[in-house]
Each structure stands twice: as structure tokens, then as C-alpha cells.
């Protein structure tokens, strides 16, 4: 990946009537980067993508492409391909013609056009539908055509808005792999919008987590998952969802429901904590569950539910104060629903958040 910034958003806002959708967004995307915008429905990610594409104008701020104001350059200079959520296919053109159209506009030679089109048709399982009109296709087939039309263009910037949402699971994985392979081969700058965290983690060099029109965190998948900047990011990423517990910090120890969950911790000492009340976050795979209490830091619980996924079991543990946490364990443990057990946390995996601001205390 180059260090050249190909796309930049500077203090970009977007208002619809009196509703503020995007709030002073600042973002830099490097040449050849695969950036995923991830967030809940209505957070502003698709609106941001449409502004980058030039389909909508920012209320304030600037969008720069190769250092030039995107509002002052032509669509050909932008060199952007976009896959829309609603397909946007030409209804009077066949699948093949829809795929070919942008290549003709950009005067790609006939031999090269045919080569690219055959590859895309095969990749997306569309060869048998090449002569059909969009009205003769299912929703998933239309979405594959829209995806193929963006992929075949080989543009400098490729924007994708929920491109796999209507494709069935098996083809979705194949299409996702092909998007990744296309990126590695052509080194396009790709900005990909999704609400699917698995897609985001699998594809992105970096992920921008957006909520209420604000980028909450932008970083690598590893840092997003293991070092979330705040509680929203921690809770939005991860399946099953991260466990959260209200804890009390006092004289170097963390207490949950008057029992010690962390003591003599170097991490706690280095954090110079002053807050008494904190929020502890622990992912289900970092909860240790045992049938017997092996040290004082193991707390008692009862297994409320077991879901067996084959590779692992997901346990729902009922705690004394009517709270519940989830734990993921291996399948060779012989736990039973209703059984009394003991649990503890992997100390190095505990996340601590300020109770009021919800910010990660170690960021």
C-alpha cells in the first residue's frame, strides 16, 4: 500500500433539512487501501459513500480526490466505480451489455473488454444469464450483475454499498473472496460499506466504525477487536457480544458484587486509576469456566443455557445478582444446563472503560 493519500474528507458535514446526518467527518484513504465503513443502519455510512461518488454534495467541508476538490473535477477525472445497494441496472440491456457499457464509455479495446467480461461472468456464476434482461433475474442475480459491473471497470477508486446483502451465503463467500483477490491484483482503492462485521473483519485493511455520523474509531481489524477506543466499538464488534459488568476499583483491586475479580495486577497499577466505578468488558472466549474453584478469583455461577456449535459451546452463565454473561468453551468439557460452575477472566484480555464517558481507559 502506498503512502499517497488518494481520498480525503475535511470537516465534511451533511444535513437533510434540520437533521444532521454526518458531523465534521475527517478521513484519509491511501492509494491502494481497502477501507471498510461499518456501522448500524442509519449511521451515515451510505450517505458518506454517495458524497464521495459525487451523487450528493456536502453541506460543509471538502472531499479531495488526488488533492483536487471533487466538486470541481469531472466524473471521468474522478475515475470512480460504484456498486449501489439498489442495483441501478439498465433495464433494456442484457447482463452482458450492462457489464460492457462502462468499458465502451471508457473506450477499452474490444479484445480486452471480452477478456474481462468472460472472467467476471464466470467468477460471479452469471455465464448462463448473459443474454437475460434485469427483469428476468432474481434479486441476488441482479446484485451480482451490479457487483460485476463495478469489478470489470478497474477504476482507481471502487465504492461498494452493501454489495453482498442479497446474495446467498455460498456465493457471498465466493464473491467476497473475489473482491479481495481483485484488490490484491489491481491495487484499487476500495471503500466498502457494510453492517456485517464478519465481512468488515475479513476484507478491510482498516475499518472505520461509524455511529450517529461520527467515526468512533478507524484502525486495523486486530486493534478494533482487541483495543476498542470506547464501549460502543467494543459492543458493536464481536459475536457473541462482549460481556460488560459494573465493577468497583478500590486500593489496587477490582470488585464485582463485593467479590474480587482482579488483584495485584501490573496493568491496574500502571493505569493510575482514580475512578471508583468502572465498566469491565470481557469477550466470551476470554471467560474461563471450571467445575471446581481453583483459586480465590473464581466466582460462582449457574449454567442457564448451552448452545453447541460443534467447534465450541456457548454457555450462558447466570450470576448472583440476576445478571448473565456468555462464555465460549471447547466441546470436550461435559458441562450441563443447570450445573453450578466457577468462572474467571483472562487478566490480559480484560477491557476497562470509564463509567461516565465509556472511553477505554488504556487508549
C-alpha positions as CSV (number, residue, x, y, z in Angstrom):
1,X,0.0,0.0,0.0
2,X,1.3,3.4,-1.0
3,X,1.6,6.4,1.5
4,X,-0.1,8.6,-1.1
5,X,-3.5,9.9,0.1
6,X,-5.9,9.4,-2.8
7,X,-9.0,10.5,-1.0
8,X,-9.5,12.9,1.9
9,X,-12.6,14.2,3.7
10,X,-12.0,17.5,5.5
11,X,-14.6,18.6,8.1
12,X,-17.4,17.1,6.0
13,X,-21.0,17.5,7.3
14,X,-24.3,16.6,5.7
15,X,-27.7,17.9,6.7
16,X,-31.1,16.9,5.5
17,X,-33.5,19.8,6.4
18,X,-32.9,20.1,10.1
19,X,-31.4,16.7,10.6
20,X,-27.6,16.4,10.9
21,X,-26.5,13.1,9.2
22,X,-22.7,13.5,9.1
23,X,-20.9,15.5,11.7
24,X,-17.5,17.1,10.8
25,X,-16.0,13.9,9.4
26,X,-12.3,13.8,8.7
27,X,-10.8,10.8,6.9
28,X,-7.8,9.9,4.8
29,X,-7.7,6.9,2.5
30,X,-4.4,5.9,1.0
31,X,-3.8,4.8,-2.6
32,X,-4.5,1.0,-2.8
33,X,-6.1,0.8,0.6
34,X,-9.2,-1.4,1.3
35,X,-11.2,0.7,3.8
36,X,-14.5,-0.7,5.2
37,X,-17.1,1.6,6.7
38,X,-19.1,-0.3,9.3
39,X,-21.9,0.8,11.5
40,X,-25.6,0.3,12.3
41,X,-28.4,1.2,9.9
42,X,-28.9,5.0,9.6
43,X,-25.4,5.9,10.9
44,X,-24.4,7.8,7.8
45,X,-22.1,5.3,6.0
46,X,-24.0,5.1,2.7
47,X,-24.5,8.9,2.7
48,X,-20.7,9.3,3.1
49,X,-20.2,7.0,0.1
50,X,-22.7,8.8,-2.1
51,X,-20.9,12.1,-1.3
52,X,-17.5,10.6,-2.3
53,X,-19.1,9.3,-5.5
54,X,-20.4,12.9,-6.3
55,X,-24.0,11.9,-6.1
56,X,-24.6,14.2,-3.1
57,X,-22.9,17.4,-2.1
58,X,-21.6,18.0,1.4
59,X,-23.4,20.7,3.4
60,X,-20.0,22.0,4.6
61,X,-16.4,20.7,4.2
62,X,-14.5,19.3,1.3
63,X,-13.8,16.0,-0.4
64,X,-10.5,15.8,-2.1
65,X,-9.5,13.2,-4.8
66,X,-5.8,13.3,-5.5
67,X,-5.7,16.6,-3.8
68,X,-8.4,18.2,-6.0
69,X,-11.8,19.3,-4.8
70,X,-14.2,16.6,-6.1
71,X,-16.8,19.3,-6.8
72,X,-14.5,20.9,-9.3
73,X,-13.5,17.9,-11.4
74,X,-15.4,15.8,-14.0
75,X,-16.8,12.3,-13.3
76,X,-14.2,11.0,-15.8
77,X,-11.4,12.6,-13.8
78,X,-12.8,11.1,-10.6
79,X,-12.4,7.6,-12.1
80,X,-14.8,6.1,-9.6
81,X,-16.9,2.9,-10.0
82,X,-19.7,2.3,-7.6
83,X,-21.9,-0.7,-6.8
84,X,-25.3,0.5,-5.5
85,X,-27.4,-1.2,-2.9
86,X,-30.4,-1.0,-5.3
87,X,-28.5,-2.5,-8.3
88,X,-29.1,0.5,-10.7
89,X,-29.0,-1.7,-13.8
90,X,-30.1,-0.6,-17.3
91,X,-33.5,-2.4,-17.7
92,X,-33.3,-2.5,-21.5
93,X,-29.8,-4.0,-21.6
94,X,-28.8,-7.7,-21.2
95,X,-26.5,-8.8,-18.4
96,X,-23.6,-8.8,-20.9
97,X,-24.5,-5.3,-22.1
98,X,-24.8,-3.9,-18.6
99,X,-21.3,-5.2,-17.8
100,X,-19.9,-3.9,-21.1
101,X,-21.4,-0.5,-21.1
102,X,-18.8,1.4,-18.9
103,X,-15.9,-0.3,-20.7
104,X,-17.3,1.1,-24.0
105,X,-17.7,4.5,-22.5
106,X,-14.0,4.4,-21.4
107,X,-13.0,3.1,-24.8
108,X,-11.5,-0.2,-23.6
109,X,-10.4,-2.2,-26.7
110,X,-12.8,-5.0,-27.8
111,X,-10.4,-7.9,-27.0
112,X,-9.7,-6.6,-23.6
113,X,-13.4,-6.0,-23.0
114,X,-14.3,-9.6,-23.9
115,X,-11.5,-11.0,-21.7
116,X,-12.6,-9.0,-18.6
117,X,-16.3,-9.8,-19.2
118,X,-15.8,-13.6,-19.6
119,X,-13.7,-13.6,-16.3
120,X,-16.4,-11.7,-14.4
121,X,-19.3,-13.8,-15.8
122,X,-17.5,-17.0,-14.7
123,X,-16.5,-15.6,-11.3
124,X,-20.0,-14.5,-10.4
125,X,-21.8,-17.5,-11.9
126,X,-23.5,-15.4,-14.5
127,X,-22.4,-17.1,-17.7
128,X,-25.8,-18.8,-18.1
129,X,-27.6,-15.4,-17.7
130,X,-25.5,-13.3,-20.1
131,X,-28.4,-12.7,-22.5
132,X,-31.1,-12.1,-19.9
133,X,-32.6,-8.7,-19.1
134,X,-32.6,-7.5,-15.5
135,X,-36.4,-8.1,-15.3
136,X,-35.7,-11.8,-15.8
137,X,-33.3,-12.0,-12.9
138,X,-33.7,-12.7,-9.2
139,X,-32.6,-10.1,-6.6
140,X,-29.4,-12.0,-5.9
141,X,-28.6,-12.3,-9.6
142,X,-29.2,-8.5,-10.1
143,X,-26.9,-7.8,-7.3
144,X,-24.2,-10.0,-8.8
145,X,-24.5,-8.1,-12.1
146,X,-24.2,-4.8,-10.3
147,X,-21.1,-6.1,-8.5
148,X,-19.6,-7.4,-11.7
149,X,-20.2,-4.0,-13.4
150,X,-18.1,-2.3,-10.8
151,X,-15.4,-5.0,-10.8
152,X,-14.9,-5.1,-14.6
153,X,-14.2,-1.3,-14.8
154,X,-10.8,-1.5,-13.0
155,X,-11.3,2.1,-11.8
156,X,-8.9,3.9,-9.5
157,X,-11.5,4.1,-6.7
158,X,-14.1,1.4,-6.2
159,X,-17.1,2.2,-3.9
160,X,-19.3,-0.7,-2.8
161,X,-22.5,-0.1,-0.8
162,X,-23.7,-3.3,0.8
163,X,-22.9,-5.3,-2.4
164,X,-23.4,-8.8,-1.0
165,X,-26.6,-8.3,1.1
166,X,-28.9,-10.1,-1.3
167,X,-26.6,-12.9,-2.4
168,X,-27.0,-16.3,-0.8
169,X,-24.3,-17.5,1.7
170,X,-22.2,-19.7,-0.5
171,X,-22.0,-17.2,-3.4
172,X,-21.4,-14.4,-0.9
173,X,-18.3,-16.1,0.4
174,X,-17.0,-16.6,-3.2
175,X,-17.8,-13.0,-4.2
176,X,-16.1,-11.8,-1.1
177,X,-13.0,-13.8,-1.9
178,X,-13.1,-12.4,-5.5
179,X,-13.3,-8.8,-4.3
180,X,-10.3,-9.5,-2.1
181,X,-8.4,-11.1,-5.0
182,X,-9.4,-8.3,-7.3
183,X,-8.0,-5.8,-4.8
184,X,-4.7,-7.7,-4.4
185,X,-4.3,-8.0,-8.2
186,X,-5.3,-4.4,-9.2
187,X,-4.4,-2.5,-6.1
188,X,-7.6,-0.4,-6.4
189,X,-8.5,1.9,-3.6
190,X,-11.7,0.3,-2.3
191,X,-14.2,1.8,0.1
192,X,-16.7,-0.8,1.2
193,X,-19.9,-0.1,3.2
194,X,-21.5,-2.8,5.3
195,X,-23.3,-3.5,8.5
196,X,-21.9,-7.1,8.5
197,X,-18.9,-7.2,10.9
198,X,-17.7,-10.5,9.6
199,X,-17.4,-9.0,6.1
200,X,-15.7,-6.0,7.5
201,X,-13.1,-8.0,9.5
202,X,-12.4,-10.3,6.6
203,X,-11.9,-7.6,4.0
204,X,-10.6,-4.4,5.5
205,X,-7.1,-3.2,5.8
206,X,-8.7,-0.7,8.1
207,X,-12.2,-0.4,9.4
208,X,-14.0,2.9,10.2
209,X,-16.7,2.3,12.8
210,X,-19.4,5.0,12.4
211,X,-22.2,5.9,14.7
212,X,-24.6,8.9,14.5
213,X,-22.5,10.4,11.7
214,X,-19.2,10.3,13.7
215,X,-16.2,8.0,13.2
216,X,-15.8,6.3,16.5
217,X,-12.6,4.5,15.6
218,X,-10.6,3.8,12.5
219,X,-7.9,1.1,12.7
220,X,-6.9,-2.4,11.7
221,X,-9.3,-5.3,12.4
222,X,-7.0,-6.5,15.2
223,X,-6.9,-3.2,17.0
224,X,-10.7,-2.7,16.5
225,X,-11.3,-6.0,18.2
226,X,-8.7,-6.1,20.9
227,X,-8.2,-2.4,21.7
228,X,-11.5,-0.7,21.0
229,X,-11.5,3.0,21.7
230,X,-14.8,3.0,23.5
231,X,-17.6,0.8,24.7
232,X,-19.7,1.3,21.6
233,X,-16.9,-0.1,19.4
234,X,-16.4,-3.0,21.8
235,X,-20.0,-3.9,21.8
236,X,-20.6,-3.4,18.0
237,X,-17.7,-5.8,17.1
238,X,-17.7,-9.4,18.1
239,X,-20.1,-12.3,18.1
240,X,-21.3,-13.2,20.7
241,X,-21.3,-9.7,22.0
242,X,-18.8,-8.6,24.6
243,X,-19.8,-9.1,28.3
244,X,-20.0,-5.9,30.4
245,X,-20.0,-5.8,34.1
246,X,-20.2,-2.8,36.5
247,X,-17.1,-3.1,38.8
248,X,-15.6,-1.1,41.7
249,X,-11.9,-0.2,41.8
250,X,-10.5,0.1,45.3
251,X,-6.9,0.0,46.5
252,X,-5.5,-1.9,43.6
253,X,-8.3,-4.4,43.3
254,X,-11.4,-4.7,41.1
255,X,-14.6,-5.9,42.8
256,X,-17.8,-7.3,41.2
257,X,-20.7,-7.8,43.5
258,X,-18.4,-7.5,46.5
259,X,-16.1,-10.2,45.2
260,X,-12.6,-9.6,43.9
261,X,-12.2,-10.3,40.1
262,X,-8.7,-8.8,39.7
263,X,-6.0,-8.3,42.3
264,X,-2.2,-7.4,42.3
265,X,-2.4,-6.5,38.6
266,X,0.5,-4.7,37.0
267,X,-1.9,-3.3,34.4
268,X,-4.1,-1.8,37.1
269,X,-1.1,-0.3,38.8
270,X,0.1,1.3,35.5
271,X,-3.3,2.8,34.8
272,X,-3.1,5.1,37.9
273,X,-6.9,4.7,38.3
274,X,-8.8,7.3,40.4
275,X,-12.4,6.4,39.3
276,X,-14.2,4.2,41.8
277,X,-16.9,2.8,39.4
278,X,-15.8,1.3,36.1
279,X,-17.2,-0.8,33.3
280,X,-15.4,-4.1,32.7
281,X,-15.6,-5.7,29.3
282,X,-14.6,-9.3,28.6
283,X,-15.2,-11.2,25.4
284,X,-16.9,-14.6,25.8
285,X,-13.8,-16.5,24.5
286,X,-11.8,-14.9,27.3
287,X,-14.1,-16.2,30.1
288,X,-12.6,-19.3,31.9
289,X,-15.2,-21.7,33.2
290,X,-14.4,-24.6,35.6
291,X,-16.3,-27.1,37.6
292,X,-14.2,-26.5,40.7
293,X,-12.9,-23.4,42.4
294,X,-9.1,-23.4,41.9
295,X,-8.3,-20.0,43.4
296,X,-10.0,-17.1,45.1
297,X,-10.6,-15.1,41.9
298,X,-13.1,-17.7,40.6
299,X,-16.7,-16.6,41.1
300,X,-19.7,-18.8,41.3
301,X,-22.4,-19.0,38.7
302,X,-25.0,-21.4,37.3
303,X,-25.3,-22.5,33.7
304,X,-28.5,-21.2,32.3
305,X,-28.2,-22.4,28.7
306,X,-25.8,-24.3,26.4
307,X,-25.7,-23.8,22.7
308,X,-23.5,-26.3,20.9
309,X,-21.9,-25.0,17.6
310,X,-19.8,-28.1,17.0
311,X,-16.5,-26.4,17.2
312,X,-17.3,-24.8,20.5
313,X,-20.1,-24.5,23.1
314,X,-21.6,-21.2,24.1
315,X,-22.6,-21.1,27.8
316,X,-24.9,-18.5,29.3
317,X,-24.0,-18.1,33.0
318,X,-26.5,-16.8,35.5
319,X,-24.8,-14.7,38.2
320,X,-26.0,-14.0,41.8
321,X,-27.4,-10.5,41.1
322,X,-29.6,-11.6,38.1
323,X,-27.0,-10.6,35.6
324,X,-25.8,-13.1,32.9
325,X,-22.6,-13.4,30.9
326,X,-21.7,-15.6,27.9
327,X,-18.7,-17.8,27.8
328,X,-17.2,-19.8,24.9
329,X,-15.6,-23.1,25.7
330,X,-14.3,-26.1,23.9
331,X,-16.7,-29.0,23.3
332,X,-14.9,-31.6,25.4
333,X,-16.0,-30.2,28.8
334,X,-19.1,-32.1,29.7
335,X,-21.0,-29.1,31.2
336,X,-24.7,-29.5,31.8
337,X,-27.5,-26.9,31.9
338,X,-28.4,-26.0,35.5
339,X,-25.0,-27.0,36.7
340,X,-23.1,-24.9,39.3
341,X,-19.7,-23.7,38.0
342,X,-17.0,-21.2,38.7
343,X,-15.7,-18.5,36.3
344,X,-12.8,-16.1,36.0
345,X,-11.3,-13.8,33.3
346,X,-8.1,-13.9,31.3
347,X,-6.4,-10.9,33.0
348,X,-4.6,-9.7,29.9
349,X,-7.9,-9.6,27.9
350,X,-9.9,-7.5,30.4
351,X,-11.0,-4.1,29.0
352,X,-11.8,-1.3,31.3
353,X,-14.0,1.7,30.4
354,X,-14.8,4.9,32.1
355,X,-18.2,4.6,33.6
356,X,-19.4,8.0,32.5
357,X,-17.6,8.7,29.1
358,X,-17.5,4.9,28.1
359,X,-13.9,5.6,26.8
360,X,-11.3,2.8,27.0
361,X,-9.0,3.8,30.0
362,X,-5.9,2.4,28.2
363,X,-6.3,4.3,24.9
